């Protein structure tokens, strides 16, 4: 379980920004099916924490925190006036009742001093405009530090939302097209609280101008990938270890045999690893690895002489 459902009202009666939903931990509002995560906002009467709301949704906190690197999220967004989906980050040190890292004893710093990074926000009232923004003590709430672009198929097709985070700047893009760079000339606690670890959040909020015709809509997440600048491996709680690494096969192109290399990271547990081959139509044609493996470097041969000529894809999972 890599995600925590944040459901507790931070101020005792509601969420911030005038939002009108309950966040729940029910599978009605968040679940995995057919390989993707669905976060679902619904119109329904729901009572919790002594308050009745007319809408429900989910807000997920990552149990991993990290510093610097690239984050890629492949997502399809919900639609409907009044929906407000977000893929974003907060400082691990945020002091916020009910947040995951607060429950683990790390809550020392109030917002916005902890820093907030909005990788992707979308408002149903401005269909297909996706925005990225930075909130710090120097500018927050109606921040001046933002940028965005129109994605015509944001709610009907998957797109890749990316942040590249270094010690110098943050660069935001969609499908490789950059729309905002945050690089303050002076970096201090007011402008750059981003030299400490942060964690990811996924949610759909509902705002008061929700359309009367709205019934439900979902944000669908295909994958989240985090590439760290520092490839050193750590097993401390809340830190992401070096990722499983599938190296380029060689030779490529090949006939009929190619060599496939991959790394399994050093951790304190063994890993169940699968390595499968898919054809260009998306059908699995062969399983090369399926079992428990120790950490280390591996090299295997794939003899494709029994398969038709063409393009094939390797998929590694753990």
N, C-alpha and C positions, 0 to 999 in steps of 0.2 A: 504494500500500500504506500504509494509515493505522494498521495494527495490528502489534504485535510479539509474537511467541510467546515467553513467558517459560518456559523449560524447565529452567534450571539450578537444582539444589538450592542454597538459600541457605546451608545449613550443611554441605554436602558429602555428605550422605547421605539427607536427607528434607526435607519441607516442615514448616512450623510447625504448631502446634496438634494434633500427633499425626496429621496427615493421612496417608493410606496410598496415595495415587495418584501416578502419574507424570503430569506435564504434557507433552504432545507438540506438535509442529508439523505433525502428519499431518492430512490431510483426513478421516481417520476420526473425528477428535475436534473439528474445527472446519471449517466450510465454509459457503458461501452457495448457496442454491437458492431458486427462486421468490420472489426479492426479500427474503429474510430470512436472517439469520445464525443458524446452529445451532452451539451448543457442546454436545458429546456426552460424557457420562461413560459408560464401558463397563467391564464385568467381563471382563478378559482378562489373561493373563500377559505382561508386557512388561519388558524389561531395557534399562537405559540408565544411564550414569554409574556403572557397576559395581554397580548395585542392581537387583534384580528385584522388581517390584510386581505385585499382582493386579488393579489397576484403572488406567485411563487417563482423562485428561480434557484440557482446555485452559485456559490462563490467558493472556488477551490484555491487553497494555499499549497504551494509546493513545499515539501519537507526537505528540499535541498536548498542550500544557499551558496552563492559563488561570487567571485570577483573577477571582472574582466573576461573578455572572450566574445564569441559570436553566439547569438540565440536565433534560431530559425523556427518559426511556427507555421505549419501548413494548415490553413483554416478556411472554412466557409461561414459567412456571417449570417445572423438572423436578420429578419426584416420586419417592418411595421413601425409606424410613427409611435414614439414613446419608448422604444427599445434602445438600450444603451450597452452594447457589448464592449468588453475591454479585455485586452491581453497586456499585462503590465507588471511592474516590479516595485517592491518596497524594500527599504532597508531592513535587514534582519533584526536590527535593534529597535524597531518601532514599538512604541508604547501604546498598544491598542487592545482593550479588553476583548478576549475571544479569538485573537489572531494566533496562529500556530506557534510562532517563535516567542510570543508573549507567554504562552502557556509553558514554554520550556525555560523560562527565566531570563530571556534575552531582552525584554522590553525595558529599555533605559531612556529612549529618546522619542520625544513627541513629533508628530507630523507638523510642518514639513521638514524639520531639521534632519529627520532620518533619510530624506530623499525619496522622491517618487518618479518613476520613469514609465510613461505610457507608450508602450511599443505600438499598440493599435487601439484606437477608439473609433466607434461608428455610431452615429445617431440616426435612427430611422426617419427623423424629420429632415435629414439631409442625405437622402439615399445615395449610396455608393461613394460617398466622400469618407476616406479613412485618414485619421490624424494621429500624429505622434506628438508628445508634449513632455516637458520637464517641469517638475515642481520642486523648488528649493526655498530656503528662507528669503532669498533675494527676489523671487517671483513665484507666486503660487496662487491656487484658485483660478482666477482669470489670468493665467500666466501669459507672458509675452513670448515665452520660449516654446514655440510650436511650429509645425508645418504639416502639410498633408498633400494628398492627390486623389483624383477621382479614379476609381476602378469600376468599370461599367458592369462587371459581373461579380462584384464582391459578395453578393448574397446568393448567387446561383452556381458559382464555381469556386474551387479551391485556389487560393493564392498563398504565396510564401512571404510572411512578414518577418523582417530581419532587423536586428540591432547589432552593430559592431561597437563594442565597448572597450576602450583602451584607457590608459592613464591620462590621455590628452583630450579625448573627445568621444562623443556618441554619434553614430551615423545610422539613420533609419531609412529603410527601403522596403519596397514591395516588388517582388519578382525581379530583384536586382536594380530597380529604378529608385534612386535616392531622392527623397523629398525633404529631408531635414538633417542638419548637422548641428549639434550643440558643442561648442568649443569656446567657453568663456575665456577672455584674455587673462583675467585674474581668477585663480582657482583657490578658494578658501572654503570655510565651513558654510558661508552664505551662498556661494555659487556652485560648489562642487562637493557635496556630501557623498560622493560616489567612489571613494577609495576604500570603502568597506563592503562587506558581502551583502547581497540582495537576494530576494526570492521572488518567484513568479506567482502571479495570480491570474485566474481565469474566471470571468463572471458575466452575467447579463443583468443589468439593473433595469428597473422600470421607473420612468419619470412621470409626473402628473399629467402631461399632455398625451398620455397613451390613447390611441384611437379606440373609440367605442366598439369598433368591429374586431379588435384584436382578440384572438383566442389563445394561440400559442405560436412560438417560433423557437428555433434552436440554433446554437452555434456548434459547428462540427469541427473537431480537431483531428487531423490525420496523424500528425506527429509533432513533437517538440524535440529539437536537437540543440545541445549546448556544446560548444567547442571552446575549450579553455585555452587562453594564451600560455598559461603555465602548465606544462604537461607532466609536472611532478605528481606522483600518486599519493593520495592521502586517504586514510580510513577514519578520520575524525567524523563524528556525527554531524550531518548536515553539509558535508563537503562532497562534491561530485568527484569520483575517481576518474582516472583516465578512461576514456570510453573504449569499448570494444572496437577494434580497428580491422576493417577488411581492406587489405592492400590490393593494388591493381594486379590482375592476373597476367601471366606472361607464358608464352607469347600471346599476343592479341593484335590482329586476328590469328586464328590457329586452325589446324587440321591434322589429326583429330583430337589432340590432347593439349591441355593447358594446365599450368601450375597455379594454384590458388593459395595465397598466404593470409593468415589472420592472427591477431594478437588477442589473448584473453587477459584482462588486467589483473594485477595483484590485489587481492582483497582477502578478507578473513573467512570467506565462504567459497565453496565450489559453485560452479555455474552450470545451469542447463542451457546448452547452446544448440541452435539449429542453423544449418546453412543449406539453403534450397536454391534450385535453379528454376527460373520461370521463362517461358517463351514470350515473344513480343505481344501476344494476345492476352498475357496475364495468367496463363495456365501453368501450374507447377508441373515440371517434367521430370524432376529428379531430386531426391534428398541426399545430400552429400555428408552431412553431419547431423546427428540428433541424439544428444546424450549429455551426461555430466562430464565437465572438463575442468582440469586444474588450470591455474594461470600459466602463461607461457606463450611462446611463438609456435605456430603450427603451419604445416605445408602439406597440401594434398594435391593429387592429380585428378583431373576430370577428363575421362575419355568420352567424347561426345559422338563417337562413331555410329551410335545407334539412333542419333537424332538428325533431323533435317538441317541443312545449311541455313544460317540466319543469325539474327541477333538474340542473345540471351542475357538475362539479368540474374545477378546473385543477390540473395537476401539473407542477411545474418540477423538473428534475434537471440536474446537471452532473457 
